[in-house]
């Protein structure tokens, strides 16, 4: 008789296994950690400990690697990847958590014995003991402003540089970097006509004063009946706001298109609104798997699978097009901390080209007088302001519609920020075809 696999009851081992999937397999921590915790035998306190080890180690990876490099005779790329993950977990406990030094080092060595072998554990023991004796202030620190902040707050330099381009203030950049390194609580949404905000409150969610459908929740959203029944969802406040601002252009009997709909959060909200108020919605996605996710949360309308750059002519014209464009995702670093280490300037270049092609495609699908909502989960000007500026130069028949929000800039575009708005750094520009 086969035995069931033993459920993990070691928070450090669980954290290591999740981080190894992120590092070696390209997984996303916010997708695999919840399942790993659900499948584990960890108590509530240990679940919180494992969560901090995973997200904290990823957020502070750049700073932790600076310590490891200072303490080791080997270059980082000469250290076995699994050993490096153990070192980062140990360094996080030593420098960012209230774990006694002897416990952080001992448990890291024991973890190393399990995952990389006894011979490597002595190396890890020596490195962590040296790290424990080091203060950040005595390590070599770059003199250039954004390089120094990048190291201090554990962000790539190119991202920090882009923050200075947008915010122009070291104090604001510091506040943003701090916000990116904070934990983001799940934000829930009661989809209009399907659930009520009171249902979420009754389940323990807390009000968000600026919204009538959103609530914050310090727990497992899957414990809430409305979430399990897909009458409510989990969606960052910034994503909700851009849908709401676009929906202010609602008129009866319009044809709406979500050109890049996966994984479906914005399509779900938009479809609930249209089910209540009337109008047709087509949610398009290039990936079959992501299209299936969209179909699971779509309350009204249809799902199709196409490359958004070459949509079939028989689909006809649309009055409103939401283009939530593929982007670097650096606006969501609170929830997806590994993104900061995965993306680079070449990715930025490739993605801005894709965004331009999708925008051009949207113009061919749009009826006269129609509106495109161009959205990115990014604050990099190459993906936001410069992209819109380039689009308007290419398409003289389009003009901006100012977003109706006191936070909109002089051009009428809306850029949200984690440190100002408590949301992802979402960008919205509304573009009307004359």
N, C-alpha and C positions, 0 to 999 in steps of 0.2 A: 504493500500500500504506500503510495507516494506521500511524502510529507509536504505540508504547505511551507513555503519559504519563510524563514524567521523575519518578523517585522523589526525594522531598525529602531533601537531604543537608545542610540548614542547620537546626541545632537551634533557633535563635531564630525562624526563619520558621515552623517546625513548631509551636513554642509559641504564636506569635501566632495561627496558624490555628485551633488548638484553643481558645484563649481567646476568639477572635472567635465561634466557634460557641456557647460557653458564654454569652457576653454577649448576642449578637444573636439566637440561635435557641433559647435556653433548654436547651441540651444539658447533660449531666452529664459532668464531666471524667473521672471514674473509668470511664466507659463508652466515651468516644471516644478518649481518649489512648492506651490500649493498642493499638487498631486503627491509629491514626495512626503509632505507633512501628513496628508490624509491617509496615506498608506503606511505610515509609521506607527510605532507604539509610544511615541513621545507624549509626556504630560504637557499641559498648557505652558508652564514655565519654560520647559526645555524647547518647546516649539518656538517660543519667542527668542530664546537664545540662538537657536539654529538660524532663524530668520535674520537676526542681526549679523551673524557670522557671514551669511551669504551676501546680503545686500551691502553690508558695511565693507566687507573685503573687496567687493567689486567697485564701490564708490571710491574707496581710498586706495585703490590698487597702485596708482602712480606714486603716491606718498609712501606707501609701504615698500614699494620696489626701491625707492630712494634709500630707505633704511637698510634693506637687504643688500643692495649694492655696496653701501658703505661698510657693512659688516663682513662681507664675503670677499675672498681672494679670487673667486670665480666671477666672470661676467654673467649677467642674468641669463643670456642666451646659452650659457654653458651649464646651467642648472637644469636638471630633469624637470619637466613640466609639472609632474605630480608633486615632486618635492617643493617646487616653487609655490604651488597652491597651498601646501601645508605651512610653508613659511609665511605666506600672506595671512592665513587664518591665525597663526600664532602671533604675528605682528599686530594684527587687529586687536587681539585680546590684550596685548601688552600696552598698546598706545591709545586705543580708543574705547576700551571697555573697563569696567571695574572688576576685572579678574585679577586676583593676586598673581604676582609674577611667577612664583614657584608652581602654581597650578597651571598657568598658561603654558609654561615651558614643559612641564611634566606631561600634560595631556597632549600637547603637540607632538612630543617625542613618541608617546604611545600610539597616536594616530599614524605617525610616520612608519612605525613598525608594521602596522596593519596594511598600509597602502603602498609603501615603497621599499620596505625591508629594513632589517636591523642595521645593515651596513650604512645606509643613508641616514638613519635616525641619529647617529652620533654627530654627523655633519649638521643636521638641523638643530640639535641641542646646542652646539657651539655657536651657531649663527644667532639663535634667539637669545642666548645669554649675553652676547655682545650687543645686540639690539637693545636689550633691556637697560644697558648702561649708557645708551646714547640719547641725547636730547636733540630734537629737530633743529634747534637754534645753532648747534655746533656743526651741523652738516653743511657742505658747500651749497650756497644759495645763489641762484642767478641774480645779476644786478638789474636786468631789464624788467620793467614793471609787470608786464603780462606774463613773462616767464616765471617770475617769482610767485605770482598769484596762482599760476597753473600748478606749480609744485606744491604750494601751501595747501591749496584746496583740491588737489588731485583731479585736474582736468587737462586734456591736451592743450598745448599752446594755441593751436589754430582756433579752437573754440573760444578760449578766453579773449584772444585778439578780436574775434567777431563781436564779442560782447562790448568791448570798448568802442568798436565802430558804431554800434547801435545806441549805447547808453551814455557814452562820453564822460562817465564819472567813475572814479575808482571806488567810491563808497557804494554806488549802485551795483557795480560789478561784484564787489565783495558780498553784498546782500544776496545777489542772484546765485553766486557760487555756494554760499551757505544754504540757500533754499534747495539747490540741486542735491546737496548732500544730506538733506533731511528726508525722513520717511514720509511717503505720501499715503494718507489713509484712503481706503476705497471710497469713491463717490458713487452713490446710487441715483437712479432716475426712475421715477414713476411715469411710465409711458402714458401719455394723455389718452383717456377713454378706455384704458385697460387696467390701470391700477391708480390708487390714490396715494398722495403723500402721507396721509394718516396711517396707511398700512405700514409704511416704512418706519414711521415714528413708533408705532405700536411694537415693532420688532426690535426697537432699541436704537434706530438711526437718529441722528441729530440734525436740526434744521440748518440750512444754509440760507442766510437771511436775504441774499440777493436773488433767490430762485424760488419758484413755486412748485417745482417738480424734483429738485435735487436735494439730497441729504448725505451727510457724511456718516461713515459707519466704521467702528473700531472692532471688527470681527470678521467672521467668514460669511460673505454675502450668500453663499449657498445654503445657509441656515434659514434664510427668509423665504417663506412660501411664495411670495410674488415673484421672486427671482427664479426659483425653481420652476415655476409655471410659465416663465417667460412673459409675464405681464409687466415686469420691471427689469431693469438692467444695471450693469456696472459701466459707468462712462465718466471720464474725466470732465470736470466742470467746463474746461475750455472747449471741448468738443461739443458740449451741449450749447454753449453760448454761440458758437459760429453757426450752428443749425438754426437757432432762434433768430439770429440777426438776418440770415438769408430768408427765413420764412416770413419775415416782415414784408417781403415783396409778393406775398401770396395774393392771387386773384382766383376766382372760381374757374373750374374746368380747364386748368392748365395741364400741360404734359411736362413732367419732371423727370430728369435723368440724373442718377448718381453714377458718374462715369467710372470711378475706381472704388467700388463699394466695400470690398473686403477689409476687415473681417465683419463689418456690418453695423457698428454702433450708430453711426450717423444715419445710415439708411433706416435703421429700426426706429429712431426718433422721428425722422421725416415721414416714414410710412404711417406711424401712429397719428401724426398730425393730419396727414392727407386722408386717412380713413375717416377721421372725425369731420373734416371740413370739405372733402371732395377734391378729386384730381387724380390723375394717373401717374404712377411712378414705375420707372424701369430702373432696376439696380443692376449695373454691369460690373463684371469682375473677370480679369484675365485668367485667374487660376480656378480650376474645377473644385479644388478642396476648399478654397476660401469662398467660392460661390455657394457651396453647401452650407457654410457657416452663416452666410447672409440669408439664405432661404429659411434657416431655423429661427431667425428673429424678425423677418419681414412680416408685417401685419397686414399689408395692403400693397398690391402691385405684383410685379413679375421680376424674376432674376434671369439674366442672360450671361453667357460666357463669350467674351470677345476681347481682343486687344483694343484698348481705348483709342489707339492711334489710327485704327482702320475699322471703324464701325460699319456694319452693312447698311447700305442706302435704304433698304426696305423698312428699316426701323423708323424712318421719317424724321421730322424735325421736332425739337423740344423747346418749350418756353422758358424753362429754368434748368440749368445744368450745374450740379455740384461737382466740382473737381477737387477732391481731397487727394492731392497729388502725392505720389511716392516721393519721399524726401529723406534727408539724413536722420530725421527723428531726434535731433539734439534738443528739441523742446520738451522731451519726455524723460530727461535724465533722472528725475526722482524715481520713476517707476521702472525704467529700463537702464540701470546704471552701466551695464556692459556696453551699451551703444557708444559711449564716449571713447572707448578703446577700440571699437571695431571700425568706426567710420574714419575716413581720411579725406584729404583734399582731392584726391582722384575720384573718390566716390561723389564728392560734391560736384565736381565737373560733369561726371556722367549723369547724375540725377538732374542737374539743371537743364541739360540737353533733353532728357526725357520729359521734364515738366513743360518745356517749350513746345515739344511735339504734341503733347496732350492738349495744351491750350489751343494750338492751331487746329487740332482735330475738333475740339469743342466748338470753335467758330463755325465749322462746316455743318454742325448738327443743330445749331441754334436758329430759332425763328427770328425774324425782324422784330425789334423791340424786346427781345429776350435778354435774360441776365445769366451770366456765369458767376458763380461763387468760387473763387480760387482760394484754396485752403492748404496750408502746410503746417505740420507740427514741428516748426523750426523758427528760429529767430535770425538765422544767417541771411544777410541782405541779398546774397546771390540767389537765394530761394524765395525771397519775399519781395522787397521793394524793387530791386534791380530786375527781377523776373517780370514784374508787372510793367515796369517802365519799358522794357524791351518789347513786351507784347503790344503795348499801345503804339509804339513806333511802327511795328509790323502791320497793325490793323487799325487804320485811321478811322474806320466806321465805329469804333468802340470808345466809350467814355466811362470813367469811374462814376459809380453811385456812392456818395459818402455813407459809410456805415453809421446808423443812428445809435451812437454810443458816445458818452462824454470822454471815453478813453481813445477815441479815434484820433489819428494824427492829422497834420495839416492837409494831407492828400485825401483824407477820408478813409484810409485803411485802418484796420484794427490789429494791433499786436498785443497779445496778452503775455504776462510774465509770471513765473512762479512766485517771485518775491513780492510782487505788487498785488497779484490777483488770486494767489493760492491755486493756480491751475497750471496745466502744461503751457508752454510758450507757443500758443496757437496764433496763426496769422490768417486774416481774412481780407480779401479785396473783392468788391462787387463790380462787375464789368458789364455794361449794357451795350447791346448792339442797336445802333440808331436805325 
